[in-house]
Amino acid sequence: MNSLVMGRRIRVASAFLLVLGSIAVALPVRAEIALRVAAGPQADEIKAFVLATDESGPLSGLGPEDFVVTLDGAPIGPFGLTLPSTEDPTQRASIVIVANHEIGQPPTQPQVYVSLIERLVPGDFAAVILLGRGEISWLPFRSIDGGAHSQQIVNFLETGQSGIARIVETSILNFTNQSKRGLHHALAQFENSADKLPDGPKAIVNWSIPTRDFDRIIGRANQDDVSIFTRPLLERPEFVTQAEAQKAIADSTGGVAVAVGFGSGSAIPVIASWLKDGYQLTIPATVADDCDLHMLEVTVDAQVASAPFVRCDATPDFKLFPVLWNADPGLIVSETFRVTGMTSPAPIAAYSGKYSIGCNGTFTAEPGYIQPDEEICMRHMNSGEWGLTQIFIGGIEFAFRSSTSPPP
């Protein structure tokens, strides 16, 4: 586990943590306020992004006097305010789109990605990463200028081909490794172009997420001040691991998991609004320079949004549980294990079966928090051939299976 410490939001995991909160509360006249938080390392300032909208769209013209900020219920003193790019021309968005495609074919749902490019304005930057079977190709950052550069990006998204695209042959055969490699390539675009990218929000828009071993991705994203926007998956058992990973990566990098309607690009207005219309509050690091769980609360015009976060490592070490064979039918309890690798509390949730913190005989399926180095065990009912407990701690899956059959 990496020793560097970063901030992060609940339900997430990583050696470097950055936080997203998006608890929205209704405002009068069908408006709302939303909050996402990039907590950063303990020595760094905390960045909170606030998006306020009403029935006519995003609110503008807000000043420092319009925001009330509290931490754990106590008012925070002076904080910095950066206007969104729609109000400050020095603030421009830089995005990388990561899309799946078959070699020689256009990406999946190209119109969704093209619609995002079309919402950018001159001065913004965009790059594209395409993940094909055994191949990763990318178009380096191009400035949005309404001319040739913008058209090159659109053509690449619509066809998957470009005379200036760079291609890397890979030995990647499975979805998880391909997705992870694509995200690392996307982050490299920011690192290699840092000297030419403008001030302003930086983001990766990516629907393809690795299901494990994503802590280094989160660490790089947080170091580069890049938020990763993802989409939630259908609530079906076969998707639970990937869905939790998607939430973890979005939450821990200050991004948002946004629903995508097939062919409709319904996520694009939400992502574009966060990047173009969100106000940034810069809060001194000294208000939360420990490893405790904190709650940040922002009020605009009496409407409140809140986001919990920690600023240290809340990713546990992974542990593999072997299948328990020849189990008797009934309640099956796993061995007790200690949750290691963390320096901060981590969220815990059960998707099947139950867990017991302290393994004291009291089991629950309710979500909660677990402290570093606490002990835990899992339990499920095996009434047939197989039984399963599946829990997530800080976005990392721990699965315990039992079978009434002998080993194969």
Secondary structure, 3 states (H helix, E strand, C coil): CCCCCCCEECCCCCCCCCCCCCCCEEEHHHEEEEEEEECCCCCCCEEEEEEEEECCEECCCCCHHHEEEEECCEECCCCEEECCCCCCCCCCCEEEEEEECCCCCCCCCHHHHHHHHHHCCCCCEEEEEEEECCEEEEEEEEECCCCHHHHHHHHHHHHCCCCCCEEEECCCCCHHHHHHHHHHHHHHHHHHCCCCCCCCCEEEEECCCCCCCCHHHHHHHHHCCCEEEECCCCCCHHHHHHHHHHHHHHHHCCCCECCCCCCCCCHHHHHHHHHHHCEEEEECHHHHCCCCCEEEEEEECCEEEEEEEECCCCCCCCCCCCCECCCCCEEEECCCEECCCCCCCEEEEEEECEEEECCCCCCECCCEEECCCCEEEEEEEECCCEEEEEEEECCEEEEEEEECCCCC
